[in-house]
Amino acid sequence: MTKKITSLPETVDIIVVGGGNAALCAALSARESGASVLLLERAPEIESGGNSRFTAGAFRCVYDCVDDLRQLMPDLTPDEIARTDFGTYTEEQFFDDMGSITEYRCNPDLVELLVKRSRQTLQWMQSKNVRFQPIWGRQAFLVDGRFKFWGGLTVEAWGGGPGLVDTLTTSALNAGIDICYDARALSLIGDELGVCGVKIKHNSAIHKVRSKSVILASGGFEANHEWRARYLGSGWDLAKVRGSRFNTGDGIAMALDIGAAAYGHWSGCHAVGWDRNAPEFGDLDVGDGFQKHSYPFAIMLNANGERFVDEGADFRNYTYAKYGSVILSQPGQFAWQIFDAKTTHLQRDEYRIRQITKVSADTLEQLVAKLDGVNAARALETITAFNKAVQQDIPFNPNILDGRGTEDLAVPKSNWANTIEEGPFEAFAVTCGVTFTFGGLRIDTNGKVLSTDLEPIPGLYAAGELVGGLFYSNYPGGTGLMSGSVFGRLSGASAADHVKNNQ
């Protein structure tokens, strides 16, 4: 077992820039092809893992039957299988979701790799000691004695994001991969043959490490206030950051500096409803607990006391990554999610953490008076009008798009509409939390970074959140970790091939 290193080598076959899921998958893939690998993690070890450590660990992958899931989750018991409707999630469904959710702007070649290699990549990760389990607590409801999964998202890593990062890190160390923490990549080194190393700041000194290939997997630019305002637009510098404070776009900038092509939705990002009083950056002790994703069973009011979005437009998996942007555009950049007693039992676990901005009351009049920053009189009028508009003759079913909506409202609710009239009532204050940015670098189907001439830059590869072209305007839940794994594995193998071909 190779230990974490405190000094940098002069040369190595492959340098991986980044320390999260995509970077670790790339390093493991390159190493199993025989290449020597150095992984540079900008963060100190205690904060390592990039955004991956802040996730709940969900992976969106194709499965056609329960047997496919049993291969991924051999710990499933016969009793668990008997009392669960896992459904299916076919290649066709995954393709359809990627197309419709991104308004058919996503790169079809990259999407094909993502979809067709999703399950096999998770099986490969099992060989690296990653364990998976069903997402019982967040993606299944108990109906008539059986759990029913919904939204195409079924699998998560044991231990969530922290468990995933720790397992992959241990596997990397056991495989002989050198990991250097507090190592910030500053720029790429190149010659007439292409990229041949990285300039690094480590222990307050500048180092140059030569290599035959470099893989960039250091995340997007969501922790960079100036870039957020520049590329996402006015007001985005005010958003919270859900994850790592180290994702400031360094990898993207290094590649652009040597002529790499920018690609994807640079003015778009994954942004969710996030506790209004959460800290500026992610808190590893809380993880993703600041998110508030049970809004389909609530209504949301802005500072004017008005609803502003269709909370039930689709399953949470298909709306949560864009509704943060909608909240940011409201007066004061916040909203309140309001639940009545009929639906509080459907709230996800994050509604029960200690670090939360919450009010409760027995009557609506008492509740609206407690909504900080909200026009209470108008809020009460809005709730009253909403209650009258609910189509109560349609049965409520949280597992399907039940069509239980509203009539004659300027802002409709399409599914899961329930009156807000049965106390005690609960309300949660949310703002916008940015997860990752959609703009990044252009790669080909081998993970090679392309230049502005759309030619591969020799020796340069990319994976993870800094790959552009997959997500536009919105995002299907669980696709981030899955794409990081697929393209991490791909880029690692391709970089190792480049090393072999340039001995």
C-alpha positions in Angstrom: 0.0 0.0 0.0 1.4 3.4 -1.0 1.1 6.1 1.6 -0.2 9.6 1.0 2.9 11.5 -0.1 4.2 14.8 1.3 6.7 15.5 -1.5 6.2 15.5 -5.2 8.1 13.3 -7.7 9.9 14.8 -10.7 8.2 12.6 -13.2 5.2 10.2 -13.4 3.2 8.6 -16.2 -0.2 10.3 -15.5 -1.2 13.3 -13.3 -4.8 13.5 -12.2 -5.9 16.9 -11.1 -8.8 16.6 -8.6 -9.8 14.4 -5.7 -13.5 13.5 -6.1 -15.3 10.6 -7.6 -14.4 11.4 -11.2 -10.7 11.9 -10.4 -10.4 8.8 -8.3 -12.2 6.7 -11.0 -9.8 8.1 -13.6 -6.8 7.4 -11.4 -7.9 3.8 -10.7 -8.7 3.2 -14.4 -5.3 4.5 -15.4 -3.5 2.5 -12.7 -5.1 -0.8 -13.7 -3.7 -0.3 -17.2 -0.2 -0.3 -15.6 0.5 3.5 -15.6 2.1 5.2 -12.6 -0.4 7.8 -11.3 -0.1 11.0 -9.2 -3.4 12.5 -7.9 -3.3 16.1 -6.9 -5.9 17.2 -4.4 -6.1 21.0 -3.8 -7.9 20.6 -0.5 -6.4 19.4 2.7 -7.1 15.7 3.4 -9.9 16.5 5.9 -11.8 18.4 3.1 -10.8 16.1 0.3 -13.2 14.7 -2.3 -14.6 17.8 -4.0 -18.3 17.9 -4.4 -18.5 14.1 -4.2 -18.1 14.2 -0.5 -21.1 16.5 -0.1 -23.5 14.3 -2.1 -25.9 11.7 -0.9 -24.2 9.2 -3.2 -27.0 8.6 -5.8 -26.3 7.1 -9.2 -28.7 7.1 -12.1 -28.2 3.9 -14.0 -29.9 1.6 -16.4 -31.6 -1.6 -15.1 -34.1 -3.8 -16.9 -35.1 -6.0 -14.0 -34.5 -6.9 -10.3 -31.7 -9.3 -11.3 -29.8 -6.3 -12.7 -30.1 -4.6 -9.3 -29.2 -7.7 -7.4 -25.9 -7.8 -9.3 -25.2 -4.3 -8.1 -26.7 -4.8 -4.6 -26.0 -8.5 -3.6 -27.0 -7.6 0.0 -30.7 -7.3 -1.1 -32.7 -9.9 0.8 -35.6 -12.0 -0.6 -37.9 -10.1 1.8 -36.8 -6.7 0.7 -37.3 -7.7 -3.0 -40.7 -9.2 -2.2 -42.0 -6.0 -0.5 -40.5 -3.6 -3.1 -41.6 -2.5 -6.5 -38.3 -1.4 -8.1 -39.8 -0.9 -11.6 -37.3 -0.5 -14.4 -35.1 2.2 -15.9 -34.3 1.3 -19.4 -31.8 2.8 -21.8 -34.7 4.4 -23.7 -35.9 6.0 -20.5 -32.5 7.4 -19.7 -32.0 8.7 -23.2 -35.5 10.3 -23.0 -34.8 11.9 -19.7 -31.5 13.4 -20.8 -33.0 14.7 -24.0 -36.2 16.2 -22.6 -34.6 17.7 -19.4 -31.8 19.4 -21.4 -34.2 20.6 -24.1 -32.4 18.2 -26.5 -29.2 20.3 -26.4 -27.1 17.6 -24.8 -24.3 16.1 -26.8 -25.7 12.8 -28.2 -22.3 11.1 -28.4 -21.5 11.8 -24.8 -25.0 10.9 -23.7 -24.7 7.5 -25.5 -21.6 6.7 -23.5 -23.2 7.8 -20.3 -26.3 5.7 -20.7 -24.8 2.6 -22.2 -21.9 2.4 -19.8 -23.8 3.3 -16.7 -24.5 -0.1 -15.2 -21.2 -1.7 -16.3 -19.3 1.2 -14.7 -21.0 0.6 -11.4 -20.1 -3.1 -11.7 -16.5 -2.0 -12.3 -16.7 0.2 -9.2 -17.8 -2.8 -7.2 -14.4 -4.3 -8.2 -12.9 -1.3 -6.4 -14.8 -2.2 -3.3 -17.6 0.3 -3.7 -20.9 -1.0 -2.3 -24.4 0.0 -3.3 -27.8 0.0 -1.8 -31.4 1.1 -2.7 -32.3 4.7 -1.9 -35.1 3.6 0.5 -35.4 6.9 2.4 -35.5 9.4 -0.4 -36.8 7.6 -3.6 -39.5 5.2 -2.4 -42.8 5.6 -0.6 -44.7 2.9 1.2 -48.0 2.2 -0.5 -50.3 -0.7 0.5 -47.5 -2.4 2.3 -44.9 -2.2 -0.5 -42.2 0.3 -1.3 -42.4 1.8 -4.7 -39.5 3.5 -6.4 -40.1 6.5 -8.6 -38.2 8.9 -10.9 -35.7 6.5 -12.3 -33.3 6.8 -9.3 -32.8 3.7 -7.3 -29.1 3.1 -6.4 -26.8 4.9 -4.0 -23.3 4.3 -2.6 -23.0 3.0 1.0 -22.2 5.8 3.3 -23.3 8.4 0.8 -20.7 10.8 -0.7 -18.3 10.5 2.2 -18.4 6.7 2.0 -17.9 6.7 -1.7 -14.9 9.0 -1.5 -13.3 7.2 1.4 -13.7 3.8 -0.3 -12.3 5.0 -3.7 -9.4 6.7 -1.8 -8.5 3.5 0.0 -8.7 1.5 -3.2 -6.5 4.1 -4.9 -3.9 3.9 -2.2 -4.0 0.1 -2.2 -3.5 0.1 -6.0 -0.2 2.1 -5.6 -1.6 5.5 -6.6 0.3 8.5 -5.0 -2.1 11.1 -3.5 -0.8 14.5 -2.6 -3.1 16.8 -0.6 -2.8 20.6 -0.3 -1.5 20.5 -3.9 -2.9 23.2 -6.1 -2.4 22.8 -9.8 -1.5 26.2 -11.3 -0.9 25.6 -15.0 -0.3 22.9 -17.6 3.2 22.3 -19.0 3.4 21.7 -22.7 5.9 21.2 -25.5 5.7 20.5 -29.2 4.2 17.0 -28.5 1.4 18.3 -26.3 0.7 18.5 -22.6 3.6 17.0 -20.6 3.1 18.0 -16.9 1.7 20.3 -14.3 3.0 23.3 -12.4 2.0 22.9 -8.8 1.9 24.9 -5.5 2.6 22.6 -2.6 4.0 23.5 0.9 4.3 27.1 -0.2 6.7 26.2 -2.9 6.3 25.9 -6.7 7.0 22.5 -8.3 7.0 21.2 -11.8 6.1 17.5 -12.3 6.5 16.0 -15.8 4.1 13.4 -17.1 3.1 11.8 -20.3 -0.6 12.5 -19.8 -2.8 14.8 -17.6 -6.4 14.2 -16.6 -8.4 17.2 -15.4 -11.1 16.3 -13.0 -11.2 19.3 -10.6 -14.9 20.3 -10.8 -16.6 23.4 -12.1 -16.4 27.1 -11.1 -19.4 27.3 -8.6 -17.1 28.4 -5.7 -15.7 31.3 -7.7 -17.9 34.4 -7.0 -16.5 36.4 -9.8 -17.0 33.7 -12.5 -20.5 33.0 -11.2 -21.4 36.7 -11.7 -19.6 36.8 -15.1 -21.0 33.6 -16.6 -24.2 32.8 -14.7 -25.4 36.4 -14.5 -26.4 39.2 -12.2 -27.2 38.1 -8.7 -25.5 34.7 -8.8 -22.6 36.0 -6.7 -25.2 36.0 -3.9 -26.0 32.3 -4.1 -24.8 29.8 -1.5 -22.4 27.0 -2.6 -23.6 23.5 -1.6 -20.2 21.9 -1.8 -16.5 22.4 -1.9 -15.0 25.8 -1.5 -12.1 24.7 -3.7 -14.1 24.3 -7.0 -13.1 27.7 -8.4 -12.6 26.6 -12.0 -8.8 26.1 -11.9 -8.8 23.1 -14.2 -11.0 24.8 -16.8 -8.8 27.9 -16.7 -5.6 25.9 -17.2 -7.0 24.2 -20.2 -8.4 27.4 -21.8 -5.0 29.0 -21.3 -3.5 26.5 -23.7 -6.2 26.7 -26.3 -8.9 24.2 -25.2 -12.4 24.7 -26.4 -15.0 26.0 -24.0 -18.3 24.0 -24.3 -21.7 23.5 -22.8 -24.1 25.8 -21.0 -21.8 28.4 -19.4 -24.7 30.4 -18.1 -26.3 27.4 -16.5 -25.8 25.4 -13.4 -27.3 22.8 -11.0 -29.0 24.9 -8.3 -31.4 23.8 -5.7 -33.5 25.0 -2.8 -31.1 25.3 0.1 -31.6 26.5 3.7 -31.7 30.3 3.8 -29.2 30.5 6.6 -26.8 27.9 5.5 -23.1 28.9 5.4 -21.4 30.4 2.4 -19.9 27.0 1.4 -20.8 23.4 2.2 -20.5 22.1 5.7 -19.2 18.5 5.8 -20.8 17.9 9.2 -24.2 18.6 7.6 -23.5 17.3 4.1 -26.4 17.7 1.8 -28.8 18.2 4.7 -29.3 21.9 3.9 -31.3 20.9 0.8 -35.0 20.9 1.0 -36.5 18.7 -1.7 -40.0 17.8 -0.5 -41.5 20.9 -2.1 -43.7 18.8 -4.5 -45.9 18.2 -1.5 -45.9 21.8 -0.3 -46.4 25.2 -1.8 -43.7 27.9 -2.0 -44.3 31.6 -1.3 -41.9 34.5 -2.1 -41.5 37.8 -0.2 -44.6 39.2 -1.8 -46.6 36.3 -0.4 -47.2 34.8 -3.8 -46.6 31.4 -5.4 -44.1 31.7 -8.3 -43.5 28.1 -9.6 -45.4 24.9 -10.3 -44.2 22.8 -7.3 -45.7 19.7 -8.8 -44.6 20.1 -12.4 -42.7 16.7 -12.4 -41.0 14.4 -10.0 -38.5 16.1 -7.7 -35.6 14.4 -9.6 -36.5 16.4 -12.7 -37.1 19.8 -11.3 -34.9 20.3 -8.2 -31.8 21.3 -10.1 -33.5 24.2 -11.8 -35.7 25.5 -9.0 -32.8 27.0 -7.1 -32.4 29.4 -10.0 -36.1 30.3 -9.8 -35.8 31.0 -6.1 -32.7 33.2 -6.6 -34.8 35.4 -9.0 -37.4 36.1 -6.3 -37.4 39.3 -4.2 -34.7 38.9 -1.6 -33.5 35.6 -3.1 -35.6 33.4 -0.8 -38.9 31.6 -0.5 -40.8 29.6 2.2 -42.0 26.0 1.7 -45.3 25.5 3.5 -46.7 22.1 4.5 -49.8 21.1 6.3 -50.3 18.1 8.5 -51.5 15.9 5.7 -48.0 15.9 4.0 -45.5 16.4 6.7 -44.9 12.7 6.9 -43.7 12.8 3.3 -40.8 15.1 4.2 -37.3 13.8 3.5 -34.8 13.3 6.2 -33.2 16.7 5.7 -36.3 18.4 7.2 -35.4 16.9 10.6 -31.8 18.2 11.0 -30.9 20.6 13.8 -29.5 23.3 11.5 -32.7 24.4 9.9 -34.7 27.6 9.4 -38.2 26.5 10.3 -41.4 28.0 11.8 -44.6 26.2 12.9 -48.1 27.2 14.0 -51.5 25.8 14.7 -53.3 28.2 12.4 -52.6 29.8 9.1 -52.9 33.3 10.6 -50.2 32.5 13.1 -48.0 30.8 10.5 -48.0 33.7 7.9 -47.1 36.1 10.7 -44.0 34.1 11.4 -42.7 34.0 7.8 -39.8 36.3 8.0 -39.7 38.9 5.2 -43.1 37.9 3.7 -46.2 40.0 3.1 -48.4 38.1 5.6 -51.8 39.5 4.4 -51.0 38.6 0.8 -49.7 35.2 1.9 -52.9 34.3 3.6 -54.9 35.4 0.5 -52.6 33.2 -1.7 -53.1 30.1 0.5 -56.9 30.7 0.6 -57.1 30.9 -3.2 -54.9 27.9 -3.6 -57.1 25.8 -1.3 -60.2 26.7 -3.3 -58.4 25.7 -6.6 -57.3 22.2 -5.5 -59.0 19.4 -7.5 -60.0 17.3 -4.5 -61.9 14.8 -6.6 -58.7 13.4 -8.0 -56.9 10.9 -5.7 -53.5 11.9 -4.2 -50.7 9.5 -5.0 -47.1 10.5 -4.3 -45.6 7.7 -6.4 -47.0 8.8 -9.7 -47.7 12.0 -11.6 -51.2 11.8 -10.2 -52.8 14.8 -12.0 -54.2 16.1 -8.8 -53.7 19.8 -9.7 -55.4 23.2 -9.4 -57.8 25.1 -11.5 -57.8 28.7 -12.6 -54.6 29.8 -10.9 -52.1 32.1 -12.6 -49.4 29.7 -11.4 -50.8 26.2 -11.5 -49.8 23.1 -9.5 -49.9 20.1 -11.8 -49.6 17.2 -9.4 -49.8 16.4 -5.7 -51.9 19.4 -4.9 -53.3 19.3 -1.3 -55.1 22.0 0.6 -53.1 23.9 3.2 -55.8 23.9 5.9 -55.0 21.2 8.4 -52.7 22.2 11.3 -50.2 22.1 12.7 -48.4 23.8 9.8 -44.7 23.9 9.1 -42.7 26.3 6.9 -39.1 26.2 5.9 -37.0 29.1 4.5 -34.9 28.4 1.4 -32.6 30.2 -0.9 -30.5 29.1 -3.8 -27.7 26.6 -3.4 -25.3 26.1 -6.4 -24.1 22.5 -6.8 -22.0 22.7 -9.9 -21.8 24.7 -13.1 -22.7 23.2 -16.6 -20.1 25.0 -18.7 -16.7 23.4 -19.2 -14.4 21.8 -21.6 -15.1 20.0 -24.8 -14.0 16.3 -25.0 -14.4 13.6 -27.5 -15.6 10.1 -26.9 -12.2 9.0 -25.7 -12.1 11.7 -23.0 -9.6 13.8 -24.9 -9.8 17.5 -24.5 -10.4 19.3 -27.8 -8.8 22.5 -28.9 -10.7 25.5 -30.3 -9.9 23.9 -33.7 -11.8 20.8 -32.4 -8.7 18.7 -32.6 -7.5 16.6 -29.6 -4.8 18.3 -27.4 -2.2 15.5 -27.1 -1.9 14.2 -23.6 -4.8 16.1 -22.1 -8.0 14.4 -20.8 -11.0 15.5 -18.7 -13.8 14.0 -16.6 -16.4 15.1 -14.1 -18.1 18.4 -13.6 -15.7 20.4 -15.8 -16.9 18.4 -18.9 -19.3 20.5 -20.9 -22.1 19.4 -23.2 -24.1 17.0 -21.0 -26.4 19.3 -19.1 -28.4 22.4 -20.2 -30.8 24.4 -18.1 -31.7 21.3 -16.0 -30.3 18.0 -14.8 -31.7 14.5 -13.9 -30.9 13.6 -10.3 -28.0 11.2 -9.8 -26.4 11.8 -13.2 -23.5 13.8 -11.8 -21.8 11.0 -10.0 -22.7 8.6 -12.8 -21.2 10.7 -15.5 -18.1 11.4 -13.3 -17.6 7.6 -13.0 -18.2 6.8 -16.6 -15.9 9.5 -18.0 -13.4 9.1 -15.2 -13.0 5.5 -16.1 -12.9 6.3 -19.8 -10.3 9.1 -19.5 -8.1 7.0 -17.3 -8.0 4.2 -19.8 -7.4 6.6 -22.7 -4.6 8.4 -20.9 -2.9 5.1 -20.1 -3.2 4.1 -23.8 -1.5 7.4 -24.7 1.3 6.6 -22.2 1.8 3.1 -23.8 1.9 4.6 -27.3 4.5 7.2 -26.4 7.1 5.1 -24.5 
